[in-house]
Amino acid sequence: MHCSENDIIACICEGSSERTLIQLLLEENQLIFSSEQLLQGQTLTGTYRKPSKFTDQFLTMDYGGQKVVMFIIQDNKTPYSIKAPYSDKVLGPHLVVTAPEVEMLMIHSLNLYNQYQKVKSNKKPSIFVAEHLKKTSAKIKSASFIKDFYQNHDLRQSLIIHKQKAKSEKNIYFLADLLKPLV
């Protein structure tokens, strides 16, 4: 996966949890790209999850020969394809999968991975975390809760641990792959 400081970045997030995590990482200057590089200066959601909508809105423009680097952040492995001739205007799309759920990052942050492995066939990560924290699953998925949670826990470390524990697949990336190397 390639990304330089001069690239134009399209970061399309499936939902608010993914978007919140990316925003936190951007604020902490932890990603291989910055807010200033983002199309429209922000992560994209909503209708841009449909490749045709993204193409109609952004790829009909001229970027002076510069390609748009695309990162699609979602919890499934559904391909995101840009059709020709517009596919020549992009690098990627790079599929960044947060499966099974972004709440797995909270499980790693709380050091509950082994405990979760014992019940994972019966419980989704969001339910497990909600029960452990004595909150509703809707609450732990909220942007405000996620922000508060990662003020007290190391998001970067949980991303790295998740990548180490999860099964990797060809052409599928983890959020940890978007982290800027530590210097």
SEMIKOL-153389 format. One record per residue (C-alpha): z, y, x. Coordinates in Angstrom, 1 decimal, padded with zeros to 4 digits. Last residue first. Example, Ala and Ser with C-alpha at 12.3 -4.5 7.8 and 13.67 -1.06 7.14 Angstrom:
> up	north	east
> 007.1	-001.1	013.7
> 007.8	-004.5	012.3
END
This chain:
> up	north	east
> 014.7	007.2	010.3
> 015.0	005.3	007.1
> 011.6	004.1	005.7
> 010.5	005.9	002.5
> 011.0	003.7	-000.5
> 008.0	002.7	-002.6
> 008.2	-000.9	-001.6
> 011.8	-001.0	-002.9
> 010.4	-000.4	-006.4
> 008.8	-003.8	-006.1
> 005.1	-004.5	-005.7
> 002.7	-007.0	-007.2
> -000.6	-007.6	-005.4
> 000.4	-011.2	-004.4
> 003.8	-012.3	-005.8
> 007.3	-011.9	-004.6
> 010.2	-013.8	-006.2
> 013.4	-011.7	-006.5
> 016.4	-011.9	-004.2
> 015.3	-009.8	-001.3
> 013.5	-007.3	-003.6
> 016.6	-006.9	-005.6
> 018.7	-006.3	-002.5
> 016.4	-003.5	-001.4
> 016.4	-001.8	-004.8
> 020.2	-002.2	-005.0
> 020.6	-000.5	-001.6
> 018.4	002.4	-002.6
> 020.3	002.9	-005.9
> 023.7	003.1	-004.1
> 026.4	003.4	-006.8
> 028.7	006.2	-008.0
> 026.1	008.9	-008.6
> 023.8	006.0	-009.6
> 025.8	005.3	-012.8
> 025.8	008.9	-013.9
> 022.0	009.1	-013.6
> 021.6	005.8	-015.4
> 024.0	006.8	-018.1
> 022.2	010.1	-018.7
> 018.8	008.5	-018.8
> 019.9	006.0	-021.5
> 019.4	002.3	-020.8
> 023.2	001.7	-020.4
> 023.8	003.3	-023.8
> 021.2	001.3	-025.7
> 022.8	-001.9	-024.2
> 026.1	-000.8	-025.7
> 029.0	-000.3	-023.4
> 031.9	-002.5	-022.3
> 030.8	-002.4	-018.6
> 030.5	-006.2	-018.4
> 029.1	-006.5	-021.9
> 026.5	-003.9	-021.3
> 025.6	-005.4	-017.9
> 025.1	-008.8	-019.4
> 023.2	-007.5	-022.4
> 020.8	-005.5	-020.2
> 020.3	-008.4	-017.8
> 019.1	-010.6	-020.7
> 021.5	-013.4	-021.6
> 021.3	-017.1	-022.3
> 019.3	-018.4	-019.4
> 020.8	-015.8	-017.1
> 024.3	-017.0	-017.6
> 025.2	-018.6	-014.3
> 022.8	-016.4	-012.4
> 024.7	-013.3	-013.7
> 027.9	-014.3	-011.9
> 025.9	-014.7	-008.7
> 024.3	-011.3	-009.1
> 027.5	-009.4	-010.1
> 027.8	-007.2	-007.0
> 028.1	-004.1	-009.3
> 025.0	-002.6	-007.6
> 023.1	-005.9	-007.8
> 023.8	-006.1	-011.5
> 022.9	-002.5	-011.9
> 019.5	-003.2	-010.2
> 019.0	-006.1	-012.6
> 019.3	-003.4	-015.3
> 015.8	-002.4	-014.5
> 014.6	-005.5	-016.4
> 013.0	-008.9	-015.6
> 011.0	-007.5	-014.1
> 010.7	-004.0	-012.5
> 007.0	-004.5	-011.5
> 005.2	-002.0	-009.3
> 001.4	-002.4	-009.9
> -000.6	-000.4	-007.4
> -003.7	001.1	-009.2
> -004.9	001.2	-006.6
> -006.6	004.0	-004.7
> -008.5	006.0	-007.2
> -011.7	008.0	-007.6
> -014.0	005.0	-007.2
> -012.4	003.4	-010.2
> -014.0	006.3	-012.3
> -017.5	004.8	-012.1
> -016.3	002.2	-013.0
> -013.3	001.1	-015.1
> -009.7	001.7	-014.2
> -007.6	-001.4	-014.6
> -003.9	-001.8	-015.2
> -003.0	-005.4	-015.0
> -000.1	-006.8	-017.2
> 002.6	-008.0	-014.8
> 005.5	-006.8	-016.8
> 008.5	-004.5	-016.4
> 006.4	-001.3	-015.6
> 005.7	001.1	-012.9
> 002.1	001.9	-012.4
> 001.5	003.6	-009.0
> -001.9	005.3	-008.6
> -003.2	007.1	-005.5
> -005.8	009.7	-006.6
> -008.7	009.9	-004.2
> -009.9	013.1	-002.5
> -013.6	013.9	-002.8
> -012.9	017.4	-003.9
> -010.6	016.3	-006.7
> -013.1	016.8	-009.4
> -011.9	016.1	-013.0
> -013.1	013.3	-015.3
> -010.4	011.1	-013.7
> -007.5	013.0	-015.2
> -007.4	013.2	-019.0
> -010.2	010.7	-019.9
> -009.2	008.2	-017.2
> -005.5	008.3	-018.1
> -006.3	007.8	-021.7
> -008.7	004.9	-020.9
> -006.1	003.3	-018.6
> -003.5	003.2	-021.4
> 000.0	003.8	-020.0
> -001.1	007.4	-019.9
> -000.3	007.6	-023.6
> 003.4	007.7	-023.0
> 004.5	008.2	-019.4
> 003.6	010.3	-016.4
> 005.8	011.3	-013.5
> 005.8	015.0	-012.8
> 004.1	017.8	-011.0
> 001.0	017.8	-013.2
> -000.3	015.0	-010.9
> 002.5	014.3	-008.4
> 002.2	015.4	-004.8
> 004.8	018.1	-005.2
> 007.3	015.6	-006.5
> 007.2	013.8	-003.2
> 005.6	010.5	-001.9
> 006.9	007.6	000.2
> 010.1	007.8	-001.9
> 013.7	008.6	-000.9
> 013.6	012.4	-001.1
> 016.9	012.3	-003.1
> 015.4	014.1	-006.0
> 012.4	011.8	-005.9
> 014.6	008.8	-006.0
> 016.5	010.1	-009.0
> 013.2	011.0	-010.7
> 011.8	007.5	-010.0
> 015.0	005.9	-011.5
> 014.8	008.2	-014.6
> 011.1	007.3	-015.1
> 011.8	003.6	-015.0
> 014.6	003.9	-017.5
> 012.5	006.3	-019.7
> 009.7	003.9	-020.1
> 006.5	002.4	-018.7
> 006.2	004.9	-015.8
> 002.9	006.2	-014.5
> 003.0	007.7	-011.0
> -000.3	009.4	-010.3
> -000.1	010.7	-006.7
> -002.5	013.1	-005.0
> -002.4	012.3	-001.3
> -001.6	014.8	001.5
> 001.8	013.4	002.4
> 000.2	009.9	002.9
> 000.3	006.8	000.8
> -001.1	003.3	001.5
> 000.0	000.0	000.0
END
